[in-house]
Amino acid sequence: MRAPSSLRGTAPVRQGPHRPDLAIAWKVPAPRPGWRGAVDRFFGPGPTRVEVLVQLCGIPILGVLVLAHVASVGVQLHWWGVIALAIFTIDALGGVLTNSTGAAKRWYHRPGTRGERLRFVSLHVVHLALIAILVLDQQWGWLALNAVLLLGLALLIEHTPLPVRRPVAMGALVAAALLSATLVPVPDGLGWIAPLLFLKLLVAHLIPEAPFASVDDATTA
């Protein structure tokens, strides 16, 4: 998302007398050298300590909740399906949290990055294919519908005017989840797979948000 010209390239700016406790950090920190730079370019450079902590704590907590849900309904999978589902779950949960951070918002919504975002979304058709083959016993209809929903709604969101992009994305998420569950139902206990991926990509990744930071906690990790 392009910041207003008066804010672009500056340090965090206070947002007026109504919320003096908040700042918006528009400036994208330079990626670090070496292998740390590759990490920065994937997750977004300059996360705060609190953002890192939320990710480190949130992923295992949510992962345990997913595991408890799957176990409670007695989902039966081959060993390769268990591995595939575990990898997908960690990636999707991590993506929901990471793509919601200010660091990721600054990085993935830099001017001129629409193509980069859409390519990122497109790569996740591979995730859907692996789930369809390894977890859902080759449910090609599930793969086809969810791939079309993911790519079509991603294009819709990216070409929606910015002032209404967020509510359109939220509506797209609800519609996609309902269509997937209604038209290509999956075994009990696995219906969360497609909605979780839609949440990661259509909302957490594609929606530009102001990278808010507490004025008192603006130190980066």
Wavefront OBJ file of the C-alpha trace (Angstrom):
o trace
v 0.000 0.000 0.000
v 1.401 3.391 -0.945
v 1.659 5.675 2.026
v 0.607 9.302 1.742
v 3.442 11.313 0.243
v 3.931 13.226 3.478
v 4.605 9.962 5.353
v 6.459 7.872 2.816
v 10.054 7.199 3.762
v 9.800 8.740 7.193
v 10.074 7.448 10.748
v 6.877 6.451 12.614
v 4.406 9.340 12.672
v 1.966 10.117 15.472
v -1.650 9.985 14.423
v -3.059 13.083 16.075
v -4.376 13.854 19.539
v -7.009 11.104 19.609
v -4.496 8.234 19.703
v -1.146 9.589 20.845
v -0.179 6.038 21.874
v -0.026 4.812 18.261
v 2.325 5.400 15.385
v 2.317 4.196 11.776
v 5.741 3.000 10.623
v 5.687 3.388 6.842
v 9.416 3.136 6.240
v 10.590 -0.307 5.095
v 13.842 -1.238 6.863
v 16.605 -2.511 4.610
v 16.930 -6.312 4.653
v 19.934 -7.565 6.570
v 22.958 -9.007 4.749
v 23.515 -12.693 4.138
v 21.030 -15.418 4.954
v 19.197 -13.102 7.344
v 18.309 -10.976 4.340
v 16.574 -13.945 2.727
v 14.542 -14.362 5.914
v 13.696 -10.646 5.874
v 12.532 -10.788 2.272
v 10.204 -13.659 3.081
v 8.718 -12.501 6.405
v 9.250 -8.754 6.029
v 12.220 -6.869 7.498
v 12.089 -5.095 10.826
v 9.467 -6.985 12.874
v 9.048 -5.781 16.433
v 9.851 -8.079 19.324
v 6.154 -8.351 20.090
v 5.368 -9.415 16.510
v 8.016 -12.140 16.705
v 6.690 -13.294 20.070
v 3.116 -13.523 18.780
v 4.255 -15.727 15.919
v 6.468 -17.970 18.059
v 3.720 -18.487 20.634
v 0.683 -18.385 18.371
v 1.694 -21.061 15.862
v 2.157 -23.906 18.400
v -0.939 -22.888 20.379
v -3.133 -22.854 17.281
v -1.460 -26.018 16.030
v -2.418 -27.856 19.215
v -6.012 -26.666 18.807
v -6.097 -27.993 15.239
v -4.615 -31.293 16.373
v -7.162 -31.595 19.167
v -9.993 -30.904 16.722
v -8.794 -33.488 14.203
v -8.269 -36.078 16.942
v -11.680 -35.409 18.497
v -13.532 -36.416 15.344
v -11.344 -39.422 14.638
v -9.962 -38.480 11.225
v -8.240 -41.493 9.652
v -5.256 -40.726 7.425
v -2.307 -42.606 5.960
v 1.081 -41.651 7.379
v 1.853 -39.537 4.314
v -1.437 -37.717 4.758
v -0.572 -36.948 8.378
v 2.781 -35.476 7.337
v 1.235 -33.438 4.520
v -1.507 -32.129 6.774
v 0.972 -31.200 9.506
v 3.183 -29.256 7.083
v 0.162 -27.512 5.565
v -1.185 -26.575 8.989
v 2.079 -25.080 10.226
v 2.518 -23.139 6.984
v -1.056 -21.845 6.943
v -1.155 -20.865 10.611
v 2.227 -19.202 10.313
v 1.043 -17.387 7.211
v -2.064 -16.042 8.918
v -0.024 -14.587 11.768
v 3.053 -13.479 9.819
v 1.158 -11.830 6.980
v -0.844 -9.858 9.535
v 2.225 -8.168 11.044
v 3.255 -4.623 10.291
v 6.588 -5.888 8.970
v 4.856 -8.058 6.358
v 2.349 -5.328 5.454
v 5.153 -2.846 4.767
v 7.123 -5.346 2.716
v 4.439 -7.043 0.642
v 2.520 -3.848 -0.058
v 5.401 -1.754 -1.274
v 4.573 0.208 -4.435
v 4.631 -2.002 -7.504
v 4.263 -5.364 -5.732
v 0.823 -6.465 -6.983
v 2.361 -9.039 -9.300
v 4.495 -10.389 -6.479
v 1.444 -10.825 -4.245
v -0.562 -12.576 -6.950
v 2.306 -14.921 -7.769
v 2.531 -15.790 -4.085
v -1.171 -16.644 -4.046
v -0.881 -18.665 -7.261
v 1.870 -20.834 -5.802
v -0.602 -22.051 -3.189
v -2.501 -24.006 -5.822
v 0.312 -26.507 -5.260
v -0.696 -26.654 -1.584
v -4.266 -27.406 -2.594
v -3.103 -30.100 -5.009
v -0.988 -31.828 -2.369
v -3.868 -31.782 0.111
v -6.264 -33.143 -2.527
v -3.876 -35.979 -3.414
v -2.297 -36.910 -0.077
v -5.037 -36.067 2.427
v -8.355 -36.152 0.589
v -7.790 -39.267 -1.574
v -7.635 -37.448 -4.895
v -10.698 -35.260 -4.626
v -10.171 -33.441 -7.915
v -13.444 -31.553 -7.652
v -12.320 -30.070 -4.324
v -9.012 -29.054 -5.897
v -10.600 -27.499 -8.975
v -13.247 -25.501 -7.119
v -10.921 -24.168 -4.438
v -8.213 -23.290 -6.949
v -10.724 -21.316 -9.038
v -12.090 -19.591 -5.939
v -8.629 -18.716 -4.679
v -7.308 -17.293 -7.936
v -10.523 -15.591 -8.999
v -11.131 -13.926 -5.647
v -7.488 -12.870 -5.403
v -7.848 -11.006 -8.715
v -11.127 -9.486 -7.526
v -9.579 -8.244 -4.287
v -6.470 -6.814 -5.945
v -8.588 -4.844 -8.423
v -11.112 -3.610 -5.858
v -10.828 0.095 -4.933
v -8.725 0.473 -1.818
v -11.421 2.047 0.437
v -13.593 -1.082 0.174
v -10.924 -3.714 -0.378
v -11.015 -4.962 3.204
v -14.804 -5.595 3.400
v -14.728 -7.158 -0.070
v -11.972 -9.514 1.057
v -13.911 -10.425 4.186
v -16.989 -11.163 2.109
v -14.887 -13.167 -0.344
v -13.540 -15.266 2.514
v -17.031 -16.071 3.795
v -18.343 -16.824 0.307
v -15.398 -19.068 -0.557
v -15.688 -21.023 2.688
v -19.426 -21.560 2.211
v -19.133 -22.537 -1.461
v -16.337 -24.988 -0.716
v -18.202 -26.594 2.176
v -21.474 -26.830 0.210
v -20.298 -27.910 -3.245
v -17.340 -30.153 -2.395
v -17.704 -31.312 1.224
v -14.802 -33.157 2.799
v -14.697 -35.697 5.650
v -15.635 -34.453 9.101
v -12.726 -32.788 10.819
v -11.088 -31.495 7.620
v -13.512 -28.761 6.608
v -11.221 -26.087 8.049
v -8.464 -26.660 5.472
v -9.748 -24.474 2.638
v -11.065 -21.634 4.868
v -7.710 -21.460 6.675
v -5.871 -21.101 3.374
v -8.349 -18.465 2.204
v -7.815 -16.558 5.448
v -4.050 -16.640 5.028
v -4.100 -15.416 1.428
v -7.263 -13.433 0.714
v -7.272 -11.484 3.977
v -3.947 -11.674 5.812
v -1.769 -11.435 2.683
v -3.727 -9.366 0.174
v -5.223 -6.659 2.362
v -3.052 -3.549 2.829
v -3.138 -2.345 6.411
v -1.422 0.543 8.114
v 1.594 -0.933 9.940
v 0.632 0.232 13.409
v 3.192 0.241 16.187
v 3.049 1.290 19.787
v 5.054 4.427 20.298
v 6.593 2.854 23.392
v 7.441 -0.436 21.672
v 8.751 0.783 18.323
v 12.144 -0.898 18.761
v 12.624 -3.556 16.115
v 13.919 -7.015 16.708
l 1 2 3 4 5 6 7 8 9 10 11 12 13 14 15 16 17 18 19 20 21 22 23 24 25 26 27 28 29 30 31 32 33 34 35 36 37 38 39 40 41 42 43 44 45 46 47 48 49 50 51 52 53 54 55 56 57 58 59 60 61 62 63 64 65 66 67 68 69 70 71 72 73 74 75 76 77 78 79 80 81 82 83 84 85 86 87 88 89 90 91 92 93 94 95 96 97 98 99 100 101 102 103 104 105 106 107 108 109 110 111 112 113 114 115 116 117 118 119 120 121 122 123 124 125 126 127 128 129 130 131 132 133 134 135 136 137 138 139 140 141 142 143 144 145 146 147 148 149 150 151 152 153 154 155 156 157 158 159 160 161 162 163 164 165 166 167 168 169 170 171 172 173 174 175 176 177 178 179 180 181 182 183 184 185 186 187 188 189 190 191 192 193 194 195 196 197 198 199 200 201 202 203 204 205 206 207 208 209 210 211 212 213 214 215 216 217 218 219 220 221
